[in-house]
Structure formats: structure tokens, C-alpha cells
Amino acid sequence: MNQMIRINNTISSCCIQAFSGIVFLLAIVGMCTALCFGGFQDCMTGMQNLEKGLLENGFHYQLFQKALVSDVVCLALPILCAFPFTASFLDDMESGFIKAYLHRSGRGHYIAGKVIACGLSGGLVPVAGTGLYYGVLLLIFLPMEKAAAFGAVQENHAPDVLNACVLFFCAGMLFSLIGMLCSVVTASKYMAYASPFVFYYVLIILHDRYLKDIYILNPREWISPTDTLWVWGIWGSVLWMAELIFLVTVVLSILMYRRIEEI
């Protein structure tokens, strides 16, 4: 019982540290801003069409879909996910805080708290930013759209929005954990923030130039999977990212344990 209380307290304190910082809120705003830029051109086209009458029914969702797969969002995602918590382990090492904290939590509990908080914070940044962006689209464009025809079935976009959030959560979790892994290996905060983007960009180059047939190497496919490629559609992409998250988590935990032993 005491063990469970200790690990719960450790995880809770790490999560509070990750979610309560101003950096976490700025990353969410940054994600929403990236989505706004990604859909800006289509938004302007829609506003021009508004002069001819009301927008077509479902315009807000079409705009949302196009923003999700835009280059701006794909490039911003690995960068913004890394900011909230990827360098926290190095901060504790450099400040000496880890020596005092380990006596209360223990190595295993400390590592579990750091890894879980890093993954959750990285995953929640794009989810919160995406939800905020979709809410803004609803408030602005839904009143400007034509009502559905009488007797027509109103399309429910909620499942598709939730699916997008699941994909973004997994991608954000993976990128943030990769950032923490690289920070532990290199002992550099710069690598904590830059490595997820470098990882993303290297995979894009490998796929586009040399390995075009291996679609699972394309990070764009992770957040916007093509149904004809993945066996189980978006859940095939989720399963692939879950496997990568598990692998990175195992390696990260081992390396963190070794770094702590060197203290």
C-alpha cells in the first residue's frame, strides 16, 4: 500500500509540474496557431465565397481536415510537443534536486513519474491545441454555413475529430519521449528540444528519397493514415506508434537508471 501511495505521489507531482507551467500553455496556443496558419488559405477562400452567400454545410470540418495535414502543422508538432517536459530530467540533474528527491521516491518511482509525465504532456499539447482550434472553427464558421436540407441526415463529425485527437496524442507522446531520450544520451537541453524535429525530418528524407514503399517510415502517415495502406486504418497507425512508444520508453528508462547510478 505504501509503495502504491509513493508511486502515485511521484507521478502526480511530476504531472503537476508538467501541466502547470506556462510553457505547457504556450505550447497549446502554439499548436492552435499552427493549425490556424495551416488552414489560412482555405479560410480566406471561404471568406471570399461568403460574399456570394452562406458557406456550404460542413465547411468548418473541411477546413479542420485540411489544416491537420498541412505542412505547417506537421513541422510544428514535433517541436511543440518537446517543450513542456523533455528537459526536466536534465534540470533535476544539473540543479542537484534529484539527490534530495530520490530519497523520498526511489529510483524506479522517480523514473516512472518522469517518463509518464513527459509522455502525457507531449500527447496533450496537440490534443488540447486541436480541440481549441476546432472549437474556434465551430464558433466562427458554423453560423455562416447553410442549414442541412430538410430530411437530410446531419453528418456527425465527432468520431472523426476524436480519431484525429487519438493520432495526435500518440504522435505527441512519441516525439516528447524521443526528446527526453536524446537529452539523456547527449546531456544537452538543446537536443531535448531539437531531436524530435530532427527525427521527424530524417524520416521524411529517408521515405521520400530512398524508401518510398515503406509507408510506416513516413511520419505524415502516422497522423493522417491512408486507409488503403494501413491494415486497420487509423488503428494500424496507433498500434505502430504504440510499439515505438514502448520501445523508446524501455530504452529511456534503462538509460535514466544508469545516469542516476553515476550520481
HELIX and SHEET records of a PDB file:
HELIX    1   1 ASN A    2  PHE A   19  1                                  18    
HELIX    2   2 ILE A   22  GLY A   38  1                                  17    
HELIX    3   3 PHE A   40  ASN A   49  1                                  10    
HELIX    4   4 LEU A   50  LYS A   52  5                                   3    
HELIX    5   5 PHE A   59  LEU A   68  1                                  10    
HELIX    6   6 ASP A   71  LEU A   80  1                                  10    
HELIX    7   7 SER A   88  SER A   95  1                                   8    
HELIX    8   8 PHE A   97  SER A  105  1                                   9    
HELIX    9   9 ARG A  107  PHE A  141  1                                  35    
HELIX   10  10 LEU A  142  MET A  144  5                                   3    
HELIX   11  11 ALA A  158  THR A  186  1                                  29    
HELIX   12  12 LYS A  189  ILE A  205  1                                  17    
HELIX   13  13 LEU A  206  TYR A  210  3                                   5    
HELIX   14  14 TYR A  215  LEU A  217  5                                   3    
HELIX   15  15 PRO A  219  ILE A  223  1                                   5    
HELIX   16  16 ILE A  234  GLU A  261  1                                  28    
END                                                                             
